[in-house]
Every structure is written in C-alpha cells, then in structure tokens.
Amino acid sequence: FPYTTLFRSDDRRHLLFDGTLTTQATHADDAGAPLRIEGKGHLNGRNATFTIEGYPLANVDRSKPYPFSIDAHSSGTHLAGHGSVAHPFDLRYLEVTFKASGPDLKDLYYLAGVLLPNTGPYQLSGNLARQYTKFKLSDLVVTTGESDMHATVASEINDQGHSHVDVDLRSQRLRIADISVRAAAPASSKPLLLP
C-alpha cells in the first residue's frame, strides 16, 4: 500500500485536510483488485479517518457510471454512503445516498464542511446529487430528541463563486430545546441559542 502525505485546503467548500492517504497497489498482478483509498489525519481541525472503495480500475468503462462507497469518522460522528460518478472520474457529476449519526449534528461540519445547529444525539439520512455547479439534497431526514426535520436543499454556484440556496423545510414536531447548545450539553450553563 503506497501512501502519500497530503495537505488540501478548499475555502469554498470549507474543507481543510492535513494527513496521509493510502491506496491499494495497482501492479499488473493486482489489476483485478478493487480500489481502496484510506485517509487519516486532521479534517477541519479534528482527527478523522475515511475509506473510499470502488470497482477495480482495470474494469472502468468511461461510458458507464463508476460506483463507490465511503465511510468516515470524526468527533464521534459516523458518515457512510454509496453512490456513483456518472463519468469516471469526473466528480462534477455524482449521486450519493448517505447516512450519518453522532452525539451532535454540529460536529458534521468536521466531516462535510457544512454549518449546522447544535443538537443532542441524532440520525440523518438523505441523497445528494451534483451536476457541475448545481447541488441538490433530497429526502433529507434528521431526527434528534423528540424532533424531526425533513428537507430538500437546492444550491447553485455562480461564476463569482457565490451560492444561491433554496430550502424546503418541514417538521411534524420541532422543539427548540432539541436544536440548541443545551441539547448538545445538557449540563452546560450556556444560554439557549440558535446559530
């Protein structure tokens, strides 16, 4: 398994990674082996590990979608998903179904670079579709405490790098106490705040 040290900073996506990547050897006798990339280091300032797996590179057909799976951990948060890249390896067009869980929804920032409110223990699932500069999160479901949130989020990045975001948020029950600093740390004396 060859490895490399990597430093990657992406201000637009709020991602900063400093660590190592390990990839499976791709010698001729391993041509049929599946692709496996393992990362370990600091992602957005927190310890993180992730694994990406895909079909053997020898079987890649540029006219067919390339399936992959991802499994990542950071700050007690676990993010797992599977999806496909429409044209290997053009990540501007992809679809992913994902699930995440952890002690505080806000900690998902350390894996995905997305700012979210504090919560207590949560479960999250949804689908992500990217078509170049257009992103859509659909069937997004978050449950925490006694609250549930269902959302669709559509975003498009313009030529200046700015995003226009449309959000459709629904809930059968939404308690402010479930999406606050106190939900994340019940014993805290911090005031009840929303981001």
N, CA, C and O of each residue as an XYZ file, in Angstrom:
780
protein
N       0.833     -1.189      0.000
C       0.000      0.000      0.000
C       0.880      1.255      0.000
O       1.399      1.633      1.050
N       1.059      1.909     -1.156
C       1.802      3.164     -1.158
C       1.008      4.243     -0.443
O      -0.223      4.217     -0.449
N       1.694      5.181      0.167
C       0.987      6.259      0.842
C       1.653      7.584      0.508
O       2.805      7.638      0.077
N       0.898      8.642      0.717
C       1.400      9.976      0.449
C       0.881     10.929      1.505
O      -0.227     10.757      2.012
N       1.674     11.931      1.837
C       1.229     12.983      2.741
C       0.491     14.023      1.911
O       0.953     14.416      0.840
N      -0.662     14.467      2.412
C      -1.497     15.377      1.641
C      -1.940     16.548      2.492
O      -2.362     16.372      3.635
N      -1.844     17.747      1.932
C      -2.432     18.935      2.542
C      -3.367     19.530      1.510
O      -2.944     19.869      0.404
N      -4.646     19.661      1.865
C      -5.646     20.152      0.915
C      -6.503     21.201      1.599
O      -7.090     20.946      2.650
N      -6.572     22.383      0.999
C      -7.387     23.464      1.531
C      -8.364     23.909      0.456
O      -7.954     24.265     -0.649
N      -9.670     23.891      0.775
C     -10.715     24.312     -0.156
C     -11.607     25.305      0.572
O     -12.532     24.905      1.278
N     -11.337     26.595      0.408
C     -12.096     27.629      1.129
C     -13.566     27.638      0.736
O     -14.432     27.873      1.578
N     -13.854     27.383     -0.541
C     -15.246     27.444     -0.994
C     -16.090     26.358     -0.349
O     -17.256     26.583     -0.023
N     -15.505     25.183     -0.167
C     -16.259     24.078      0.441
C     -15.959     23.925      1.930
O     -16.426     22.975      2.560
N     -15.192     24.841      2.492
C     -14.870     24.835      3.918
C     -14.243     23.510      4.344
O     -14.635     22.919      5.350
N     -13.272     23.059      3.568
C     -12.600     21.802      3.867
C     -11.095     22.016      3.955
O     -10.488     22.630      3.078
N     -10.505     21.500      5.026
C      -9.064     21.575      5.225
C      -8.597     20.219      5.735
O      -8.980     19.798      6.826
N      -7.764     19.531      4.943
C      -7.281     18.204      5.318
C      -5.766     18.208      5.359
O      -5.110     18.709      4.445
N      -5.215     17.648      6.421
C      -3.771     17.510      6.579
C      -3.523     16.112      7.134
O      -3.785     15.852      8.308
N      -3.021     15.220      6.299
C      -2.823     13.851      6.764
C      -2.191     12.995      5.699
O      -1.430     13.483      4.863
N      -2.507     11.707      5.729
C      -1.931     10.763      4.779
C      -3.032     10.008      4.046
O      -4.109      9.765      4.591
N      -2.744      9.643      2.808
C      -3.621      8.800      2.006
C      -2.880      7.512      1.686
O      -1.701      7.532      1.332
N      -3.575      6.404      1.812
C      -3.013      5.105      1.468
C      -3.871      4.504      0.367
O      -5.093      4.445      0.502
N      -3.259      4.063     -0.707
C      -4.000      3.467     -1.810
C      -3.493      2.066     -2.081
O      -2.338      1.737     -1.811
N      -4.384      1.249     -2.622
C      -4.010     -0.115     -2.947
C      -3.051     -0.118     -4.124
O      -3.201      0.670     -5.059
N      -2.065     -1.006     -4.077
C      -1.117     -1.138     -5.179
C      -1.857     -1.541     -6.448
O      -2.806     -2.323     -6.403
N      -1.416     -1.002     -7.574
C      -2.075     -1.295     -8.847
C      -1.088     -1.919     -9.827
O      -1.071     -1.571    -11.008
N      -0.258     -2.850     -9.325
C       0.666     -3.563    -10.203
C      -0.129     -4.479    -11.136
O      -1.315     -4.724    -10.915
N       0.515     -4.966    -12.147
C      -0.175     -5.781    -13.149
C      -0.887     -6.974    -12.531
O      -1.987     -7.325    -12.956
N      -0.265     -7.610    -11.520
C      -0.882     -8.790    -10.918
C      -2.035     -8.424     -9.998
O      -2.757     -9.308     -9.538
N      -2.224     -7.121     -9.718
C      -3.336     -6.684     -8.879
C      -4.399     -5.959     -9.691
O      -5.229     -5.250     -9.122
N      -4.390     -6.123    -11.000
C      -5.281     -5.358    -11.873
C      -6.752     -5.604    -11.550
O      -7.591     -4.732    -11.775
N      -7.070     -6.795    -11.021
C      -8.466     -7.090    -10.714
C      -8.861     -6.736     -9.305
O      -9.998     -6.983     -8.902
N      -7.942     -6.157     -8.537
C      -8.241     -5.813     -7.138
C      -9.093     -4.549     -7.074
O      -8.895     -3.638     -7.878
N     -10.032     -4.475     -6.141
C     -10.858     -3.270     -6.016
C     -10.028     -2.079     -5.558
O      -8.994     -2.231     -4.907
N     -10.504     -0.898     -5.914
C      -9.855      0.331     -5.478
C     -10.176      0.554     -4.004
O     -11.318      0.389     -3.575
N      -9.166      0.929     -3.240
C      -9.376      1.243     -1.826
C      -8.434      2.382     -1.449
O      -7.216      2.272     -1.591
N      -9.014      3.472     -0.971
C      -8.246      4.630     -0.524
C      -8.575      4.861      0.950
O      -9.745      4.973      1.318
N      -7.552      4.932      1.783
C      -7.742      5.194      3.203
C      -7.058      6.507      3.557
O      -5.914      6.747      3.169
N      -7.760      7.343      4.287
C      -7.205      8.615      4.722
C      -7.212      8.718      6.230
O      -8.125      8.229      6.895
N      -6.189      9.357      6.762
C      -6.096      9.540      8.208
C      -5.356     10.837      8.472
O      -4.311     11.096      7.876
N      -5.899     11.651      9.366
C      -5.242     12.913      9.683
C      -6.189     13.881     10.348
O      -7.035     13.487     11.150
N      -6.043     15.159     10.010
C      -6.889     16.204     10.570
C      -7.752     16.791      9.457
O      -7.239     17.303      8.462
N      -9.065     16.710      9.638
C     -10.007     17.290      8.697
C     -10.750     18.396      9.424
O     -11.460     18.137     10.395
N     -10.588     19.641      8.953
C     -11.188     20.803      9.609
C     -10.834     20.860     11.095
O     -11.668     21.197     11.936
N      -9.584     20.525     11.396
C      -9.079     20.685     12.759
C      -9.354     19.540     13.706
O      -8.954     19.609     14.868
N     -10.018     18.490     13.263
C     -10.319     17.343     14.123
C      -9.721     16.072     13.533
O      -9.566     15.951     12.318
N      -9.386     15.121     14.411
C      -8.922     13.825     13.942
C     -10.012     13.184     13.097
O     -11.188     13.224     13.459
N      -9.627     12.599     11.980
C     -10.604     11.982     11.094
C      -9.982     10.813     10.357
O      -8.781     10.801     10.088
N     -10.803      9.837     10.035
C     -10.397      8.720      9.182
C     -11.489      8.513      8.144
O     -12.668      8.740      8.419
N     -11.099      8.084      6.959
C     -12.103      7.767      5.949
C     -11.576      6.697      5.008
O     -10.371      6.559      4.799
N     -12.510      5.946      4.447
C     -12.196      4.897      3.481
C     -13.116      5.055      2.284
O     -14.329      5.197      2.441
N     -12.547      5.029      1.096
C     -13.312      5.060     -0.150
C     -13.011      3.768     -0.895
O     -11.850      3.405     -1.080
N     -14.065      3.077     -1.320
C     -13.884      1.828     -2.051
C     -14.642      1.892     -3.367
O     -15.719      2.482     -3.449
N     -14.070      1.283     -4.391
C     -14.709      1.257     -5.699
C     -14.324      0.019     -6.476
O     -13.543     -0.806     -6.003
N     -14.872     -0.108     -7.670
C     -14.574     -1.238     -8.527
C     -13.107     -1.202     -8.957
O     -12.467     -0.152     -8.903
N     -12.581     -2.347     -9.381
C     -11.205     -2.364     -9.889
C     -11.022     -1.356    -11.022
O     -11.867     -1.252    -11.911
N      -9.925     -0.623    -10.985
C      -9.674      0.377    -12.018
C      -9.545     -0.264    -13.403
O      -9.830      0.376    -14.415
N      -9.122     -1.511    -13.442
C      -8.979     -2.200    -14.726
C     -10.331     -2.391    -15.413
O     -10.389     -2.589    -16.627
N     -11.428     -2.332    -14.633
C     -12.765     -2.560    -15.198
C     -13.506     -1.267    -15.513
O     -14.677     -1.304    -15.891
N     -12.844     -0.130    -15.365
C     -13.522      1.146    -15.575
C     -13.884      1.313    -17.047
O     -13.056      1.128    -17.939
N     -15.149      1.669    -17.274
C     -15.651      1.984    -18.613
C     -16.143      3.420    -18.563
O     -17.125      3.717    -17.883
N     -15.473      4.309    -19.275
C     -15.798      5.736    -19.184
C     -17.208      6.055    -19.659
O     -17.699      7.157    -19.417
N     -17.863      5.127    -20.321
C     -19.229      5.365    -20.780
C     -20.273      4.909    -19.763
O     -21.472      5.073    -19.986
N     -19.812      4.330    -18.632
C     -20.733      3.827    -17.614
C     -20.431      4.456    -16.259
O     -19.276      4.777    -15.977
N     -21.448      4.639    -15.414
C     -21.209      5.189    -14.070
C     -20.258      4.311    -13.277
O     -20.257      3.088    -13.412
N     -19.447      4.959    -12.443
C     -18.495      4.249    -11.589
C     -19.022      4.267    -10.159
O     -19.112      5.336     -9.555
N     -19.373      3.103     -9.601
C     -19.911      3.060     -8.235
C     -18.806      3.112     -7.185
O     -17.681      2.669     -7.417
N     -19.158      3.664     -6.025
C     -18.187      3.755     -4.939
C     -18.929      3.784     -3.613
O     -20.143      3.982     -3.574
N     -18.192      3.585     -2.530
C     -18.741      3.733     -1.180
C     -17.748      4.521     -0.350
O     -16.551      4.528     -0.636
N     -18.251      5.187      0.682
C     -17.389      5.965      1.569
C     -17.821      5.735      3.002
O     -19.011      5.600      3.290
N     -16.851      5.691      3.897
C     -17.108      5.517      5.322
C     -16.135      6.436      6.061
O     -14.921      6.310      5.902
N     -16.664      7.364      6.872
C     -15.806      8.363      7.523
C     -16.199      8.537      8.987
O     -17.365      8.393      9.356
N     -15.187      8.853      9.821
C     -15.394      9.055     11.254
C     -14.637     10.300     11.711
O     -13.495     10.521     11.306
N     -15.279     11.118     12.563
C     -14.612     12.261     13.183
C     -15.470     12.780     14.320
O     -16.686     12.907     14.173
N     -14.849     13.082     15.457
C     -15.531     13.685     16.612
C     -16.776     12.914     17.037
O     -17.783     13.515     17.412
N     -16.710     11.585     16.979
C     -17.862     10.775     17.358
C     -18.905     10.674     16.269
O     -19.893      9.957     16.431
N     -18.714     11.372     15.162
C     -19.655     11.344     14.046
C     -19.254     10.259     13.059
O     -18.076     10.088     12.745
N     -20.253      9.531     12.578
C     -20.024      8.491     11.570
C     -20.846      8.847     10.345
O     -22.057      9.043     10.446
N     -20.205      8.932      9.195
C     -20.850      9.234      7.919
C     -20.550      8.102      6.954
O     -19.387      7.756      6.743
N     -21.590      7.522      6.364
C     -21.412      6.428      5.418
C     -22.313      6.658      4.222
O     -23.423      7.171      4.363
N     -21.839      6.281      3.051
C     -22.664      6.462      1.864
C     -22.183      5.610      0.718
O     -21.080      5.065      0.733
N     -23.047      5.509     -0.283
C     -22.673      4.827     -1.516
C     -23.315      5.584     -2.676
O     -24.389      6.171     -2.540
N     -22.642      5.555     -3.800
C     -23.164      6.295     -4.925
C     -22.410      5.969     -6.194
O     -21.775      4.921     -6.307
N     -22.489      6.887     -7.152
C     -21.814      6.668     -8.423
C     -21.408      7.991     -9.041
O     -22.040      9.025     -8.822
N     -20.347      7.932     -9.811
C     -19.871      9.067    -10.602
C     -20.300      8.781    -12.039
O     -19.954      7.739    -12.597
N     -21.048      9.698    -12.632
C     -21.624      9.444    -13.958
C     -20.564      9.142    -15.007
O     -20.746      8.260    -15.845
N     -19.450      9.881    -14.958
C     -18.362      9.686    -15.920
C     -17.050      9.602    -15.145
O     -16.500     10.623    -14.734
N     -16.551      8.385    -14.949
C     -15.298      8.252    -14.186
C     -14.204      9.099    -14.825
O     -14.051      9.060    -16.046
N     -13.475      9.826    -14.088
C     -13.564     10.167    -12.674
C     -13.865     11.651    -12.567
O     -13.127     12.403    -11.931
N     -14.931     12.055    -13.181
C     -15.364     13.441    -13.211
C     -16.330     13.678    -12.052
O     -17.522     13.391    -12.169
N     -15.817     14.207    -10.918
C     -16.617     14.371     -9.711
C     -17.598     15.526     -9.799
O     -18.305     15.808     -8.831
N     -17.656     16.204    -10.951
C     -18.644     17.270    -11.119
C     -20.044     16.698    -11.300
O     -21.030     17.429    -11.202
N     -20.138     15.399    -11.562
C     -21.440     14.764    -11.764
C     -21.473     13.485    -10.930
O     -20.827     12.496    -11.275
N     -22.220     13.509     -9.843
C     -22.288     12.321     -8.993
C     -23.601     12.269     -8.231
O     -24.301     13.272     -8.095
N     -23.919     11.088     -7.741
C     -25.095     10.857     -6.905
C     -24.668      9.993     -5.728
O     -23.944      9.012     -5.898
N     -25.127     10.366     -4.523
C     -24.747      9.644     -3.309
C     -25.957      9.525     -2.387
O     -26.693     10.493     -2.194
N     -26.159      8.354     -1.825
C     -27.120      8.139     -0.744
C     -26.301      7.985      0.521
O     -25.329      7.229      0.538
N     -26.677      8.694      1.593
C     -25.816      8.700      2.775
C     -26.628      8.617      4.059
O     -27.829      8.885      4.091
N     -25.911      8.229      5.127
C     -26.451      8.220      6.486
C     -25.366      8.758      7.410
O     -24.175      8.563      7.170
N     -25.794      9.436      8.465
C     -24.840      9.930      9.456
C     -25.478      9.850     10.830
O     -26.701      9.895     10.968
N     -24.633      9.731     11.843
C     -25.116      9.722     13.218
C     -23.991     10.192     14.116
O     -22.817     10.129     13.752
N     -24.367     10.664     15.298
C     -23.367     11.125     16.236
C     -23.984     11.826     17.419
O     -25.208     11.893     17.530
N     -23.163     12.348     18.304
C     -23.663     12.990     19.524
C     -24.173     14.416     19.305
O     -24.934     14.918     20.131
N     -23.773     15.086     18.208
C     -24.154     16.481     17.986
C     -24.092     16.756     16.488
O     -23.040     16.586     15.871
N     -25.210     17.181     15.896
C     -25.282     17.430     14.462
C     -24.248     18.461     14.014
O     -23.746     18.392     12.893
N     -23.930     19.418     14.892
C     -22.968     20.454     14.524
C     -21.600     19.853     14.188
O     -20.855     20.428     13.396
N     -21.262     18.701     14.784
C     -19.966     18.071     14.532
C     -19.834     17.540     13.109
O     -18.730     17.205     12.681
N     -20.949     17.457     12.362
C     -20.869     17.018     10.979
C     -20.045     17.997     10.154
O     -19.555     17.648      9.080
N     -19.891     19.224     10.654
C     -19.038     20.214      9.978
C     -17.628     19.683      9.778
O     -17.001     19.950      8.754
N     -17.129     18.932     10.751
C     -15.745     18.471     10.686
C     -15.539     17.411      9.612
O     -14.402     17.133      9.233
N     -16.625     16.812      9.113
C     -16.514     15.859      8.014
C     -16.974     16.449      6.683
O     -16.407     16.133      5.636
N     -17.999     17.305      6.715
C     -18.608     17.767      5.465
C     -18.443     19.254      5.196
O     -18.759     19.715      4.100
N     -17.954     20.017      6.172
C     -17.777     21.443      5.956
C     -19.072     22.213      5.908
O     -19.113     23.312      5.356
N     -20.148     21.659      6.481
C     -21.460     22.291      6.471
C     -21.807     22.757      7.880
O     -21.738     21.975      8.828
N     -22.180     24.035      8.023
C     -22.546     24.571      9.337
C     -23.979     24.185      9.672
O     -24.904     24.486      8.919
N     -24.156     23.515     10.810
C     -25.459     23.032     11.244
C     -25.645     23.376     12.720
O     -24.671     23.673     13.410
N     -26.902     23.339     13.219
C     -27.131     23.690     14.624
C     -26.669     22.605     15.588
O     -26.507     21.446     15.209
N     -26.461     22.999     16.839
C     -26.206     22.028     17.907
C     -27.453     21.187     18.124
O     -28.578     21.674     18.010
N     -27.233     19.921     18.438
C     -28.327     19.026     18.826
C     -27.785     18.054     19.859
O     -26.605     18.093     20.207
N     -28.655     17.185     20.344
C     -28.218     16.018     21.089
C     -27.926     14.913     20.074
O     -27.743     15.202     18.891
N     -27.878     13.655     20.512
C     -27.648     12.542     19.588
C     -28.653     12.585     18.431
O     -29.836     12.853     18.640
N     -28.178     12.322     17.222
C     -29.029     12.476     16.043
C     -28.822     11.328     15.059
O     -27.837     10.592     15.120
N     -29.785     11.207     14.154
C     -29.699     10.321     12.999
C     -30.048     11.163     11.772
O     -30.979     11.967     11.819
N     -29.318     10.986     10.687
C     -29.542     11.771      9.475
C     -29.415     10.856      8.265
O     -28.574      9.957      8.248
N     -30.246     11.083      7.258
C     -30.129     10.339      6.006
C     -30.592     11.221      4.861
O     -31.321     12.192      5.069
N     -30.167     10.881      3.649
C     -30.586     11.669      2.501
C     -29.855     11.270      1.238
O     -29.086     10.309      1.214
N     -30.114     12.033      0.188
C     -29.488     11.819     -1.110
C     -28.848     13.117     -1.572
O     -29.405     14.195     -1.367
N     -27.689     13.017     -2.188
C     -27.008     14.169     -2.757
C     -26.802     13.933     -4.246
O     -26.301     12.887     -4.659
N     -27.197     14.927     -5.053
C     -26.938     14.873     -6.492
C     -26.179     16.130     -6.880
O     -26.571     17.239     -6.518
N     -25.104     15.954     -7.610
C     -24.337     17.092     -8.103
C     -24.281     17.044     -9.622
O     -23.955     16.016    -10.215
N     -24.605     18.177    -10.241
C     -24.467     18.340    -11.678
C     -23.681     19.615    -11.919
O     -24.253     20.698    -12.048
N     -22.383     19.476    -11.978
C     -21.438     20.574    -12.152
C     -21.580     21.579    -11.010
O     -21.118     21.293     -9.905
N     -22.190     22.728    -11.222
C     -22.297     23.727    -10.147
C     -23.633     23.664     -9.418
O     -23.913     24.509     -8.568
N     -24.454     22.680     -9.737
C     -25.753     22.531     -9.070
C     -25.703     21.358     -8.098
O     -25.244     20.269     -8.440
N     -26.183     21.599     -6.887
C     -26.229     20.564     -5.855
C     -27.673     20.439     -5.367
O     -28.377     21.440     -5.233
N     -28.103     19.222     -5.106
C     -29.434     19.026     -4.531
C     -29.394     17.946     -3.464
O     -28.969     16.819     -3.719
N     -29.839     18.302     -2.274
C     -30.038     17.347     -1.191
C     -31.529     17.054     -1.140
O     -32.335     17.965     -0.952
N     -31.898     15.792     -1.306
C     -33.305     15.424     -1.282
C     -33.537     14.306     -0.282
O     -32.607     13.611      0.129
N     -34.804     14.147      0.103
C     -35.174     13.124      1.098
C     -34.312     13.236      2.346
O     -33.968     12.227      2.962
N     -33.966     14.456      2.716
C     -33.123     14.696      3.887
C     -33.985     14.592      5.145
O     -34.966     15.320      5.295
N     -33.614     13.690      6.040
C     -34.372     13.459      7.269
C     -33.404     13.492      8.452
O     -32.396     12.786      8.462
N     -33.725     14.320      9.444
C     -32.933     14.402     10.670
C     -33.859     14.169     11.848
O     -34.924     14.781     11.937
N     -33.461     13.291     12.746
C     -34.201     13.118     13.995
C     -33.236     13.318     15.154
O     -32.106     12.830     15.139
N     -33.711     14.049     16.158
C     -32.923     14.285     17.363
C     -33.882     14.582     18.504
O     -34.822     15.359     18.334
N     -33.661     13.981     19.654
C     -34.587     14.169     20.768
C     -35.997     13.786     20.352
O     -36.227     12.677     19.871
N     -36.944     14.705     20.537
C     -38.329     14.478     20.131
C     -38.661     15.184     18.818
O     -39.827     15.266     18.431
N     -37.648     15.686     18.144
C     -37.859     16.480     16.934
C     -37.504     15.714     15.666
O     -36.669     14.809     15.672
N     -38.163     16.104     14.585
C     -37.840     15.573     13.265
C     -37.831     16.732     12.273
O     -38.618     17.672     12.389
N     -36.935     16.651     11.305
C     -36.850     17.653     10.251
C     -36.706     16.941      8.921
O     -35.913     16.009      8.784
N     -37.481     17.388      7.938
C     -37.445     16.835      6.591
C     -37.159     17.994      5.651
O     -37.806     19.037      5.741
N     -36.201     17.825      4.753
C     -35.813     18.974      3.940
C     -35.375     18.572      2.541
O     -34.936     17.450      2.289
N     -35.516     19.542      1.645
C     -34.910     19.495      0.323
C     -34.114     20.778      0.184
O     -34.628     21.866      0.444
N     -32.868     20.656     -0.222
C     -31.992     21.819     -0.359
C     -31.413     21.817     -1.763
O     -30.805     20.836     -2.189
N     -31.602     22.923     -2.484
C     -31.032     23.064     -3.823
C     -30.093     24.259     -3.823
O     -30.426     25.320     -3.296
N     -28.919     24.081     -4.414
C     -27.914     25.133     -4.422
C     -27.246     25.196     -5.785
O     -27.013     24.171     -6.425
N     -26.940     26.423     -6.225
C     -26.211     26.600     -7.469
C     -25.144     27.657     -7.261
O     -25.418     28.722     -6.709
N     -23.929     27.368     -7.700
C     -22.804     28.289     -7.561
C     -22.654     29.078     -8.861
O     -22.575     28.496     -9.943
N     -22.614     30.414     -8.746
C     -22.488     31.240     -9.943
C     -21.015     31.445    -10.321
O     -20.117     30.908     -9.673
N     -20.784     32.225    -11.372
C     -19.424     32.426    -11.877
C     -18.505     33.121    -10.880
O     -17.283     32.992    -10.965
N     -19.091     33.862     -9.929
C     -18.297     34.554     -8.916
C     -18.027     33.679     -7.695
O     -17.376     34.120     -6.748
N     -18.522     32.450     -7.712
C     -18.307     31.544     -6.594
C     -19.323     31.687     -5.477
O     -19.153     31.091     -4.414
N     -20.380     32.468     -5.694
C     -21.429     32.636     -4.692
C     -22.543     31.619     -4.937
O     -22.811     31.229     -6.074
N     -23.179     31.202     -3.853
C     -24.244     30.202     -3.956
C     -25.617     30.824     -3.762
O     -25.807     31.702     -2.921
N     -26.558     30.356     -4.546
C     -27.973     30.667     -4.322
C     -28.599     29.380     -3.790
O     -28.505     28.331     -4.426
N     -29.232     29.463     -2.633
C     -29.746     28.263     -1.971
C     -31.250     28.384     -1.748
O     -31.729     29.400     -1.245
N     -31.988     27.344     -2.126
C     -33.420     27.231     -1.835
C     -33.609     26.058     -0.881
O     -33.088     24.966     -1.109
N     -34.368     26.299      0.200
C     -34.583     25.273      1.219
C     -36.073     25.077      1.449
O     -36.809     26.044      1.643
N     -36.511     23.840      1.427
C     -37.879     23.482      1.796
C     -37.769     22.637      3.061
O     -37.312     21.495      3.007
N     -38.186     23.191      4.199
C     -38.042     22.532      5.499
C     -39.413     22.245      6.080
O     -40.262     23.133      6.161
N     -39.624     21.015      6.481
C     -40.882     20.595      7.087
C     -40.593     19.820      8.369
O     -39.515     19.251      8.534
N     -41.565     19.807      9.266
C     -41.401     19.065     10.513
C     -42.756     18.712     11.082
O     -43.688     19.513     11.019
N     -42.874     17.512     11.640
C     -44.084     17.157     12.364
C     -44.006     17.684     13.787
O     -45.013     18.069     14.381
N     -42.780     17.695     14.325
C     -42.571     18.249     15.664
C     -41.156     18.792     15.745
O     -40.191     18.090     15.444
N     -41.043     20.051     16.155
C     -39.745     20.697     16.252
C     -39.666     21.434     17.581
O     -40.353     22.435     17.788
N     -38.822     20.931     18.483
C     -38.637     21.548     19.791
C     -37.332     22.330     19.789
O     -36.276     21.786     19.467
N     -37.407     23.615     20.152
C     -36.208     24.440     20.218
C     -35.174     23.807     21.154
O     -33.971     23.917     20.918
N     -35.638     23.156     22.198
C     -34.725     22.525     23.156
C     -33.895     21.412     22.522
O     -32.846     21.047     23.054
N     -34.354     20.862     21.382
C     -33.618     19.789     20.718
C     -32.554     20.309     19.759
O     -31.685     19.549     19.335
N     -32.609     21.594     19.410
C     -31.634     22.163     18.466
C     -30.989     23.399     19.089
O     -31.149     24.521     18.607
N     -30.267     23.162     20.157
C     -29.649     24.258     20.894
C     -28.364     23.778     21.549
O     -28.065     22.584     21.562
N     -27.617     24.715     22.086
C     -26.398     24.380     22.814
C     -26.729     23.471     23.987
O     -25.960     22.560     24.295
N     -27.856     23.701     24.645
C     -28.222     22.865     25.793
C     -28.538     21.430     25.386
O     -28.326     20.504     26.168
N     -29.039     21.240     24.178
C     -29.300     19.876     23.713
C     -27.991     19.112     23.569
O     -27.924     17.919     23.865
N     -26.949     19.805     23.113
C     -25.649     19.167     22.935
C     -24.940     18.943     24.257
O     -24.177     17.987     24.392
N     -25.181     19.812     25.240
C     -24.522     19.709     26.547
C     -25.540     20.077     27.621
O     -25.557     21.217     28.085
N     -26.390     19.131     28.024
C     -27.472     19.422     28.965
C     -27.003     20.052     30.273
O     -27.746     20.819     30.885
N     -25.798     19.744     30.706
C     -25.339     20.282     31.983
C     -24.726     21.673     31.843
O     -24.345     22.294     32.836
N     -24.635     22.153     30.618
C     -23.993     23.437     30.361
C     -24.832     24.589     30.891
O     -26.061     24.522     30.884
N     -24.176     25.640     31.347
C     -24.875     26.835     31.803
C     -24.964     27.877     30.685
O     -25.388     29.008     30.922
N     -24.562     27.492     29.459
C     -24.607     28.414     28.352
C     -26.062     28.754     28.008
O     -26.955     27.933     28.220
N     -26.305     29.952     27.482
C     -27.668     30.344     27.140
C     -28.203     29.525     25.962
O     -27.437     28.935     25.201
N     -29.535     29.499     25.828
C     -30.202     28.791     24.742
C     -30.085     29.623     23.477
O     -30.690     30.690     23.374
N     -29.304     29.136     22.505
C     -29.034     29.899     21.290
C     -29.271     29.048     20.055
O     -29.131     27.825     20.090
N     -29.632     29.709     18.960
C     -29.671     29.090     17.648
C     -28.599     29.734     16.792
O     -28.372     30.938     16.904
N     -27.928     28.964     15.933
C     -26.910     29.562     15.059
C     -27.562     30.436     13.994
O     -26.865     31.024     13.166
